[in-house]
Amino acid sequence: MDLVLLAISAIFVNNILLAQYLGNCPFCGVSKKLSTSLGMGAAVIFVATLASIFTWLVYYYLLEPLGLKYMQTLVFILIIASLVQFVEIFLKKFSKPLYNALGIYLPLITTNCAVMGIALLNIKHEFGFWEMVVFSISSAAGFTLAIILFASIRERLFISHVPSFMKGTAIALVTAGIMSLSFMGFSGMVN
C-alpha cells in the first residue's frame, strides 16, 4: 500500500513539474504538439527510471562505501548524459520522425533538472530499491502527464482567440501557473 501512496504522491501531489517546477525547459519548449510531448514524456520516463536505478546503485554501492558522497552530482551527470546518448542513438535508428520532432530538446534531457532532481530526491529521501523504482517511474509519469495536458491546452489555445499581448510565451506561462494551482488541489490526498 505504501508504494501505491508513493506513486500517487509523485504523480499528483508532488508533481516534479508543477509542484516542484523542475524540467521547465522541455515543458515550455516541446509542448506545442501533443505527439512531440508524448515522445518527450516517454523518453523522460525511460531515462529517469534507468538513471535513477544506476545512480542509486552507484551511490549506495560505490560512493557511500568509499566515502565519496561529495562526488554524487558529477557522477550522476555522467550517468544521465550517457543514458541520453543511448536514447538519442536508439531514436535516431528506430524512430527518425520522433528524433526529428524532439530536435534540440532530446539532448537537453542531459541537463533536464527533472531527471537529475528525481535521482537526487531518491538519495535525499533514502528510498530502498523498490521505493526508488516506483518513485522514479511515478515522478517521470507525472512529468509526462503534465506535459501532455499542457500540450493539449496549447494546441487548443493556438486555434483560439488570444489577445495579442498574451500570445506565445505569456499565455503559456499563465496556463502553466493555472495548471500548477489545479494540481495543488491534490495536496491533501497524501502527506
Secondary structure, 3 states (H helix, E strand, C coil): CHHHHHHHHHHHHCCCCCCCCCCHHHHHHCCCCHHHHHHHHHHHHHHHHHHHHHHHHHHHHHHCCCCCHHHHHHHHHHHHHHHHHHHHHHHHHHCHHHHHHHHHHCHHHHHCHHHHHHHHHHHHCCCCHHHHHHHHHHHHHHHHHHHHHHHHHHHHHHHCCCCHHHCCHHHHHHHHHHHHHHHHHHCCCCC
